[in-house]
Every structure is written in C-alpha cells, then in structure tokens.
Amino acid sequence: MIIQKSDSEKLAELKKMVFVDNCGMSKVFSYFIKSGTEVTEVKVLLDVSNCIQQTVDNIFSYSSNGLELVQATRFFVLNKIDK
C-alpha cells in the first residue's frame, strides 16, 4: 500500500529542505569572510557538507523515532534562536 502525503506534509518537507539549504549557504558566506582560509572548491564544499550533516544530525536528535522531523526541526530552530 502506498501512502500519499498531504499537501501540508509536502509543504512542511519543502520548508525543512529550504531551512537546511539555507544553513549550507550561510556557511558558504561565513567561510568566505574568515581571514586566512584557503578558498578552493573542495574546501568550501567540505565545509558546507559538514555543516549540513551536523544540522541534519541535530534535527534527528530532537526526534526519538526518526519521524516527526518537521516538529523536530522547529524545536531545533527555536532552541538555536534562544541561545
């Protein structure tokens, strides 16, 4: 049996993906303004990849079962804002 996602679930997934992508883009800009860093494609991509992986890992840490990731993302973001 195939379970179809509702429009609200699809929208929530899209917003979660945009949030994670924005973390990566923010990291690129952050990397560029650091003094003394070597700017190469490989170094930038590795830095961004590590940032996105860390963000995804943090989001999953807010989910006890690997589900309800939209809610986990919301808790993660709100926790980051509070700090």
Biopython code that builds the backbone (N, CA, C, O; Angstrom):
import numpy as np
from Bio.PDB.StructureBuilder import StructureBuilder

atoms = [
    (1, "MET", "N", (0.833, -1.171, 0.000)),
    (1, "MET", "CA", (0.000, 0.000, 0.000)),
    (1, "MET", "C", (0.888, 1.249, 0.000)),
    (1, "MET", "O", (1.815, 1.356, 0.803)),
    (2, "ILE", "N", (0.605, 2.174, -0.888)),
    (2, "ILE", "CA", (1.348, 3.424, -0.981)),
    (2, "ILE", "C", (0.572, 4.507, -0.242)),
    (2, "ILE", "O", (-0.611, 4.730, -0.500)),
    (3, "ILE", "N", (1.252, 5.168, 0.672)),
    (3, "ILE", "CA", (0.618, 6.245, 1.428)),
    (3, "ILE", "C", (1.024, 7.567, 0.791)),
    (3, "ILE", "O", (2.209, 7.883, 0.690)),
    (4, "GLN", "N", (0.043, 8.321, 0.372)),
    (4, "GLN", "CA", (0.287, 9.623, -0.245)),
    (4, "GLN", "C", (0.421, 10.692, 0.839)),
    (4, "GLN", "O", (-0.288, 10.674, 1.845)),
    (5, "LYS", "N", (1.341, 11.616, 0.608)),
    (5, "LYS", "CA", (1.493, 12.733, 1.538)),
    (5, "LYS", "C", (0.453, 13.793, 1.232)),
    (5, "LYS", "O", (0.102, 14.031, 0.076)),
    (6, "SER", "N", (-0.026, 14.420, 2.282)),
    (6, "SER", "CA", (-0.971, 15.525, 2.102)),
    (6, "SER", "C", (-0.213, 16.760, 1.619)),
    (6, "SER", "O", (1.015, 16.815, 1.686)),
    (7, "ASP", "N", (-0.957, 17.739, 1.137)),
    (7, "ASP", "CA", (-0.333, 18.982, 0.681)),
    (7, "ASP", "C", (0.420, 19.665, 1.815)),
    (7, "ASP", "O", (1.496, 20.221, 1.596)),
    (8, "SER", "N", (-0.131, 19.631, 3.019)),
    (8, "SER", "CA", (0.547, 20.276, 4.150)),
    (8, "SER", "C", (1.836, 19.544, 4.508)),
    (8, "SER", "O", (2.818, 20.178, 4.896)),
    (9, "GLU", "N", (1.846, 18.213, 4.381)),
    (9, "GLU", "CA", (3.075, 17.454, 4.635)),
    (9, "GLU", "C", (4.131, 17.774, 3.585)),
    (9, "GLU", "O", (5.310, 17.920, 3.909)),
    (10, "LYS", "N", (3.709, 17.884, 2.329)),
    (10, "LYS", "CA", (4.647, 18.237, 1.259)),
    (10, "LYS", "C", (5.229, 19.627, 1.482)),
    (10, "LYS", "O", (6.429, 19.836, 1.300)),
    (11, "LEU", "N", (4.385, 20.576, 1.875)),
    (11, "LEU", "CA", (4.845, 21.934, 2.134)),
    (11, "LEU", "C", (5.815, 21.964, 3.314)),
    (11, "LEU", "O", (6.828, 22.662, 3.269)),
    (12, "ALA", "N", (5.511, 21.218, 4.356)),
    (12, "ALA", "CA", (6.396, 21.163, 5.522)),
    (12, "ALA", "C", (7.746, 20.572, 5.148)),
    (12, "ALA", "O", (8.781, 21.069, 5.592)),
    (13, "GLU", "N", (7.751, 19.520, 4.338)),
    (13, "GLU", "CA", (9.004, 18.923, 3.875)),
    (13, "GLU", "C", (9.815, 19.929, 3.063)),
    (13, "GLU", "O", (11.030, 20.034, 3.234)),
    (14, "LEU", "N", (9.151, 20.660, 2.192)),
    (14, "LEU", "CA", (9.823, 21.664, 1.374)),
    (14, "LEU", "C", (10.445, 22.742, 2.256)),
    (14, "LEU", "O", (11.587, 23.144, 2.031)),
    (15, "LYS", "N", (9.711, 23.209, 3.249)),
    (15, "LYS", "CA", (10.235, 24.239, 4.146)),
    (15, "LYS", "C", (11.429, 23.722, 4.936)),
    (15, "LYS", "O", (12.385, 24.460, 5.177)),
    (16, "LYS", "N", (11.378, 22.457, 5.339)),
    (16, "LYS", "CA", (12.505, 21.863, 6.058)),
    (16, "LYS", "C", (13.730, 21.808, 5.159)),
    (16, "LYS", "O", (14.840, 22.107, 5.600)),
    (17, "MET", "N", (13.535, 21.428, 3.902)),
    (17, "MET", "CA", (14.661, 21.365, 2.965)),
    (17, "MET", "C", (15.248, 22.749, 2.729)),
    (17, "MET", "O", (16.468, 22.895, 2.651)),
    (18, "VAL", "N", (14.403, 23.763, 2.615)),
    (18, "VAL", "CA", (14.877, 25.133, 2.416)),
    (18, "VAL", "C", (15.686, 25.585, 3.627)),
    (18, "VAL", "O", (16.717, 26.239, 3.469)),
    (19, "PHE", "N", (15.235, 25.249, 4.826)),
    (19, "PHE", "CA", (15.975, 25.609, 6.038)),
    (19, "PHE", "C", (17.371, 24.997, 6.018)),
    (19, "PHE", "O", (18.356, 25.689, 6.274)),
    (20, "VAL", "N", (17.459, 23.710, 5.717)),
    (20, "VAL", "CA", (18.755, 23.030, 5.697)),
    (20, "VAL", "C", (19.637, 23.613, 4.593)),
    (20, "VAL", "O", (20.832, 23.817, 4.807)),
    (21, "ASP", "N", (19.071, 23.883, 3.423)),
    (21, "ASP", "CA", (19.836, 24.515, 2.343)),
    (21, "ASP", "C", (20.357, 25.879, 2.766)),
    (21, "ASP", "O", (21.498, 26.230, 2.463)),
    (22, "ASN", "N", (19.534, 26.644, 3.460)),
    (22, "ASN", "CA", (19.966, 27.964, 3.919)),
    (22, "ASN", "C", (21.109, 27.863, 4.919)),
    (22, "ASN", "O", (21.977, 28.735, 4.959)),
    (23, "CYS", "N", (21.117, 26.815, 5.720)),
    (23, "CYS", "CA", (22.250, 26.594, 6.627)),
    (23, "CYS", "C", (23.529, 26.434, 5.819)),
    (23, "CYS", "O", (24.576, 26.970, 6.183)),
    (24, "GLY", "N", (23.435, 25.697, 4.726)),
    (24, "GLY", "CA", (24.600, 25.497, 3.867)),
    (24, "GLY", "C", (25.067, 26.786, 3.228)),
    (24, "GLY", "O", (26.267, 27.059, 3.195)),
    (25, "MET", "N", (24.138, 27.590, 2.716)),
    (25, "MET", "CA", (24.510, 28.858, 2.078)),
    (25, "MET", "C", (25.090, 29.830, 3.102)),
    (25, "MET", "O", (26.047, 30.545, 2.805)),
    (26, "SER", "N", (24.526, 29.861, 4.288)),
    (26, "SER", "CA", (25.075, 30.718, 5.340)),
    (26, "SER", "C", (26.501, 30.309, 5.660)),
    (26, "SER", "O", (27.363, 31.151, 5.911)),
    (27, "LYS", "N", (26.736, 29.009, 5.649)),
    (27, "LYS", "CA", (28.077, 28.505, 5.937)),
    (27, "LYS", "C", (29.059, 28.923, 4.849)),
    (27, "LYS", "O", (30.212, 29.232, 5.150)),
    (28, "VAL", "N", (28.622, 28.939, 3.587)),
    (28, "VAL", "CA", (29.494, 29.385, 2.494)),
    (28, "VAL", "C", (29.918, 30.829, 2.736)),
    (28, "VAL", "O", (31.104, 31.149, 2.664)),
    (29, "PHE", "N", (28.962, 31.694, 3.022)),
    (29, "PHE", "CA", (29.291, 33.104, 3.267)),
    (29, "PHE", "C", (30.194, 33.247, 4.486)),
    (29, "PHE", "O", (31.137, 34.039, 4.477)),
    (30, "SER", "N", (29.907, 32.486, 5.523)),
    (30, "SER", "CA", (30.736, 32.509, 6.724)),
    (30, "SER", "C", (32.163, 32.069, 6.404)),
    (30, "SER", "O", (33.125, 32.653, 6.903)),
    (31, "TYR", "N", (32.294, 31.050, 5.580)),
    (31, "TYR", "CA", (33.612, 30.540, 5.198)),
    (31, "TYR", "C", (34.401, 31.605, 4.435)),
    (31, "TYR", "O", (35.597, 31.784, 4.665)),
    (32, "PHE", "N", (33.727, 32.305, 3.533)),
    (32, "PHE", "CA", (34.404, 33.311, 2.713)),
    (32, "PHE", "C", (34.918, 34.497, 3.524)),
    (32, "PHE", "O", (35.924, 35.100, 3.151)),
    (33, "ILE", "N", (34.254, 34.844, 4.620)),
    (33, "ILE", "CA", (34.685, 36.026, 5.361)),
    (33, "ILE", "C", (35.725, 35.718, 6.436)),
    (33, "ILE", "O", (36.245, 36.636, 7.070)),
    (34, "LYS", "N", (36.032, 34.444, 6.648)),
    (34, "LYS", "CA", (37.092, 34.096, 7.597)),
    (34, "LYS", "C", (38.430, 34.516, 7.008)),
    (34, "LYS", "O", (38.707, 34.274, 5.833)),
    (35, "SER", "N", (39.251, 35.142, 7.829)),
    (35, "SER", "CA", (40.573, 35.523, 7.327)),
    (35, "SER", "C", (41.503, 34.318, 7.371)),
    (35, "SER", "O", (41.446, 33.497, 8.286)),
    (36, "GLY", "N", (42.344, 34.236, 6.379)),
    (36, "GLY", "CA", (43.346, 33.181, 6.341)),
    (36, "GLY", "C", (42.856, 31.828, 5.872)),
    (36, "GLY", "O", (43.591, 30.847, 5.979)),
    (37, "THR", "N", (41.639, 31.740, 5.354)),
    (37, "THR", "CA", (41.154, 30.452, 4.866)),
    (37, "THR", "C", (41.483, 30.296, 3.393)),
    (37, "THR", "O", (41.459, 31.258, 2.625)),
    (38, "GLU", "N", (41.787, 29.082, 3.025)),
    (38, "GLU", "CA", (42.065, 28.772, 1.622)),
    (38, "GLU", "C", (40.731, 28.536, 0.917)),
    (38, "GLU", "O", (39.960, 27.654, 1.295)),
    (39, "VAL", "N", (40.474, 29.337, -0.110)),
    (39, "VAL", "CA", (39.203, 29.237, -0.823)),
    (39, "VAL", "C", (39.403, 28.379, -2.066)),
    (39, "VAL", "O", (39.880, 28.844, -3.101)),
    (40, "THR", "N", (39.024, 27.119, -1.929)),
    (40, "THR", "CA", (39.019, 26.203, -3.069)),
    (40, "THR", "C", (37.657, 25.524, -3.090)),
    (40, "THR", "O", (36.960, 25.465, -2.077)),
    (41, "GLU", "N", (37.298, 25.024, -4.233)),
    (41, "GLU", "CA", (36.002, 24.362, -4.364)),
    (41, "GLU", "C", (35.869, 23.211, -3.372)),
    (41, "GLU", "O", (34.835, 23.057, -2.721)),
    (42, "VAL", "N", (36.913, 22.413, -3.263)),
    (42, "VAL", "CA", (36.866, 21.240, -2.385)),
    (42, "VAL", "C", (36.709, 21.660, -0.925)),
    (42, "VAL", "O", (35.898, 21.082, -0.202)),
    (43, "LYS", "N", (37.475, 22.659, -0.483)),
    (43, "LYS", "CA", (37.401, 23.087, 0.918)),
    (43, "LYS", "C", (36.039, 23.685, 1.257)),
    (43, "LYS", "O", (35.489, 23.420, 2.326)),
    (44, "VAL", "N", (35.494, 24.496, 0.343)),
    (44, "VAL", "CA", (34.179, 25.097, 0.583)),
    (44, "VAL", "C", (33.107, 24.014, 0.634)),
    (44, "VAL", "O", (32.267, 24.015, 1.534)),
    (45, "LEU", "N", (33.130, 23.090, -0.326)),
    (45, "LEU", "CA", (32.127, 22.022, -0.351)),
    (45, "LEU", "C", (32.222, 21.126, 0.878)),
    (45, "LEU", "O", (31.200, 20.701, 1.417)),
    (46, "LEU", "N", (33.430, 20.840, 1.319)),
    (46, "LEU", "CA", (33.611, 20.014, 2.517)),
    (46, "LEU", "C", (33.065, 20.734, 3.752)),
    (46, "LEU", "O", (32.398, 20.123, 4.588)),
    (47, "ASP", "N", (33.350, 22.025, 3.861)),
    (47, "ASP", "CA", (32.854, 22.808, 4.989)),
    (47, "ASP", "C", (31.324, 22.850, 4.998)),
    (47, "ASP", "O", (30.698, 22.669, 6.043)),
    (48, "VAL", "N", (30.729, 23.089, 3.831)),
    (48, "VAL", "CA", (29.266, 23.137, 3.716)),
    (48, "VAL", "C", (28.660, 21.767, 4.009)),
    (48, "VAL", "O", (27.660, 21.664, 4.721)),
    (49, "SER", "N", (29.261, 20.730, 3.465)),
    (49, "SER", "CA", (28.766, 19.373, 3.689)),
    (49, "SER", "C", (28.767, 19.032, 5.177)),
    (49, "SER", "O", (27.808, 18.456, 5.690)),
    (50, "ASN", "N", (29.842, 19.388, 5.860)),
    (50, "ASN", "CA", (29.919, 19.129, 7.301)),
    (50, "ASN", "C", (28.849, 19.907, 8.063)),
    (50, "ASN", "O", (28.249, 19.386, 9.003)),
    (51, "CYS", "N", (28.612, 21.152, 7.657)),
    (51, "CYS", "CA", (27.589, 21.984, 8.310)),
    (51, "CYS", "C", (26.199, 21.379, 8.124)),
    (51, "CYS", "O", (25.433, 21.270, 9.081)),
    (52, "ILE", "N", (25.879, 20.987, 6.900)),
    (52, "ILE", "CA", (24.560, 20.406, 6.632)),
    (52, "ILE", "C", (24.398, 19.084, 7.375)),
    (52, "ILE", "O", (23.339, 18.821, 7.946)),
    (53, "GLN", "N", (25.439, 18.249, 7.372)),
    (53, "GLN", "CA", (25.359, 16.970, 8.085)),
    (53, "GLN", "C", (25.140, 17.190, 9.578)),
    (53, "GLN", "O", (24.345, 16.490, 10.204)),
    (54, "GLN", "N", (25.847, 18.164, 10.143)),
    (54, "GLN", "CA", (25.683, 18.466, 11.565)),
    (54, "GLN", "C", (24.263, 18.959, 11.850)),
    (54, "GLN", "O", (23.669, 18.592, 12.864)),
    (55, "THR", "N", (23.725, 19.784, 10.965)),
    (55, "THR", "CA", (22.358, 20.284, 11.143)),
    (55, "THR", "C", (21.349, 19.140, 11.088)),
    (55, "THR", "O", (20.448, 19.063, 11.922)),
    (56, "VAL", "N", (21.499, 18.257, 10.110)),
    (56, "VAL", "CA", (20.589, 17.110, 9.991)),
    (56, "VAL", "C", (20.705, 16.214, 11.227)),
    (56, "VAL", "O", (19.694, 15.760, 11.763)),
    (57, "ASP", "N", (21.927, 15.962, 11.676)),
    (57, "ASP", "CA", (22.118, 15.154, 12.887)),
    (57, "ASP", "C", (21.448, 15.801, 14.096)),
    (57, "ASP", "O", (20.819, 15.122, 14.908)),
    (58, "ASN", "N", (21.589, 17.124, 14.206)),
    (58, "ASN", "CA", (20.951, 17.838, 15.317)),
    (58, "ASN", "C", (19.433, 17.737, 15.246)),
    (58, "ASN", "O", (18.773, 17.549, 16.268)),
    (59, "ILE", "N", (18.880, 17.860, 14.050)),
    (59, "ILE", "CA", (17.432, 17.737, 13.885)),
    (59, "ILE", "C", (16.976, 16.346, 14.317)),
    (59, "ILE", "O", (15.983, 16.208, 15.032)),
    (60, "PHE", "N", (17.705, 15.313, 13.880)),
    (60, "PHE", "CA", (17.333, 13.950, 14.260)),
    (60, "PHE", "C", (17.462, 13.730, 15.766)),
    (60, "PHE", "O", (16.761, 12.888, 16.327)),
    (61, "SER", "N", (18.346, 14.475, 16.424)),
    (61, "SER", "CA", (18.485, 14.312, 17.877)),
    (61, "SER", "C", (17.239, 14.791, 18.622)),
    (61, "SER", "O", (17.024, 14.417, 19.775)),
    (62, "TYR", "N", (16.420, 15.614, 17.970)),
    (62, "TYR", "CA", (15.168, 16.076, 18.569)),
    (62, "TYR", "C", (14.007, 15.127, 18.263)),
    (62, "TYR", "O", (12.880, 15.367, 18.697)),
    (63, "SER", "N", (14.275, 14.065, 17.526)),
    (63, "SER", "CA", (13.239, 13.104, 17.163)),
    (63, "SER", "C", (13.594, 11.752, 17.761)),
    (63, "SER", "O", (14.644, 11.189, 17.450)),
    (64, "SER", "N", (12.737, 11.239, 18.603)),
    (64, "SER", "CA", (13.039, 9.975, 19.281)),
    (64, "SER", "C", (12.935, 8.771, 18.356)),
    (64, "SER", "O", (13.555, 7.738, 18.612)),
    (65, "ASN", "N", (12.157, 8.893, 17.282)),
    (65, "ASN", "CA", (11.939, 7.737, 16.418)),
    (65, "ASN", "C", (12.314, 7.989, 14.957)),
    (65, "ASN", "O", (12.014, 7.164, 14.094)),
    (66, "GLY", "N", (12.964, 9.110, 14.672)),
    (66, "GLY", "CA", (13.327, 9.422, 13.289)),
    (66, "GLY", "C", (12.158, 9.914, 12.460)),
    (66, "GLY", "O", (12.280, 10.108, 11.251)),
    (67, "LEU", "N", (11.028, 10.114, 13.115)),
    (67, "LEU", "CA", (9.836, 10.619, 12.447)),
    (67, "LEU", "C", (9.504, 11.991, 13.018)),
    (67, "LEU", "O", (10.215, 12.504, 13.882)),
    (68, "GLU", "N", (8.441, 12.566, 12.538)),
    (68, "GLU", "CA", (8.013, 13.886, 13.001)),
    (68, "GLU", "C", (9.159, 14.894, 12.895)),
    (68, "GLU", "O", (9.422, 15.661, 13.821)),
    (69, "LEU", "N", (9.832, 14.871, 11.743)),
    (69, "LEU", "CA", (11.017, 15.703, 11.571)),
    (69, "LEU", "C", (10.694, 17.182, 11.435)),
    (69, "LEU", "O", (11.531, 18.027, 11.751)),
    (70, "VAL", "N", (9.505, 17.506, 10.974)),
    (70, "VAL", "CA", (9.128, 18.919, 10.896)),
    (70, "VAL", "C", (9.062, 19.504, 12.305)),
    (70, "VAL", "O", (9.570, 20.597, 12.555)),
    (71, "GLN", "N", (8.441, 18.780, 13.209)),
    (71, "GLN", "CA", (8.374, 19.234, 14.600)),
    (71, "GLN", "C", (9.778, 19.272, 15.210)),
    (71, "GLN", "O", (10.112, 20.208, 15.936)),
    (72, "ALA", "N", (10.591, 18.274, 14.921)),
    (72, "ALA", "CA", (11.964, 18.244, 15.433)),
    (72, "ALA", "C", (12.756, 19.437, 14.904)),
    (72, "ALA", "O", (13.543, 20.037, 15.636)),
    (73, "THR", "N", (12.546, 19.780, 13.629)),
    (73, "THR", "CA", (13.225, 20.938, 13.046)),
    (73, "THR", "C", (12.798, 22.211, 13.759)),
    (73, "THR", "O", (13.628, 23.071, 14.056)),
    (74, "ARG", "N", (11.515, 22.330, 14.031)),
    (74, "ARG", "CA", (11.015, 23.514, 14.733)),
    (74, "ARG", "C", (11.660, 23.636, 16.110)),
    (74, "ARG", "O", (12.097, 24.723, 16.488)),
    (75, "PHE", "N", (11.726, 22.548, 16.861)),
    (75, "PHE", "CA", (12.358, 22.585, 18.181)),
    (75, "PHE", "C", (13.839, 22.949, 18.070)),
    (75, "PHE", "O", (14.356, 23.727, 18.872)),
    (76, "PHE", "N", (14.508, 22.386, 17.079)),
    (76, "PHE", "CA", (15.929, 22.679, 16.872)),
    (76, "PHE", "C", (16.135, 24.165, 16.598)),
    (76, "PHE", "O", (17.001, 24.800, 17.199)),
    (77, "VAL", "N", (15.334, 24.715, 15.687)),
    (77, "VAL", "CA", (15.470, 26.129, 15.319)),
    (77, "VAL", "C", (15.162, 27.025, 16.515)),
    (77, "VAL", "O", (15.903, 27.969, 16.789)),
    (78, "LEU", "N", (14.082, 26.739, 17.223)),
    (78, "LEU", "CA", (13.730, 27.559, 18.383)),
    (78, "LEU", "C", (14.804, 27.495, 19.458)),
    (78, "LEU", "O", (15.071, 28.492, 20.129)),
    (79, "ASN", "N", (15.415, 26.341, 19.627)),
    (79, "ASN", "CA", (16.498, 26.203, 20.592)),
    (79, "ASN", "C", (17.709, 27.029, 20.164)),
    (79, "ASN", "O", (18.376, 27.626, 21.009)),
    (80, "LYS", "N", (17.998, 27.068, 18.873)),
    (80, "LYS", "CA", (19.122, 27.867, 18.365)),
    (80, "LYS", "C", (18.859, 29.353, 18.557)),
    (80, "LYS", "O", (19.774, 30.110, 18.883)),
    (81, "ILE", "N", (17.617, 29.773, 18.359)),
    (81, "ILE", "CA", (17.265, 31.190, 18.497)),
    (81, "ILE", "C", (17.391, 31.628, 19.953)),
    (81, "ILE", "O", (17.826, 32.745, 20.233)),
    (82, "ASP", "N", (17.014, 30.755, 20.873)),
    (82, "ASP", "CA", (17.061, 31.090, 22.301)),
    (82, "ASP", "C", (18.482, 31.273, 22.815)),
    (82, "ASP", "O", (18.684, 31.923, 23.841)),
    (83, "LYS", "N", (19.465, 30.716, 22.125)),
    (83, "LYS", "CA", (20.850, 30.774, 22.622)),
    (83, "LYS", "C", (21.530, 32.029, 22.231)),
    (83, "LYS", "O", (22.696, 32.230, 22.570)),
]
sb = StructureBuilder()
sb.init_structure("model")
sb.init_model(0)
sb.init_chain("A")
sb.init_seg("    ")
for serial, (resi, resn, name, xyz) in enumerate(atoms, 1):
    if name == "N":
        sb.init_residue(resn, " ", resi, " ")
    sb.init_atom(name, np.array(xyz, "f"), 0.0, 1.0, " ", f" {name:<3s}", serial, name[0])
structure = sb.get_structure()
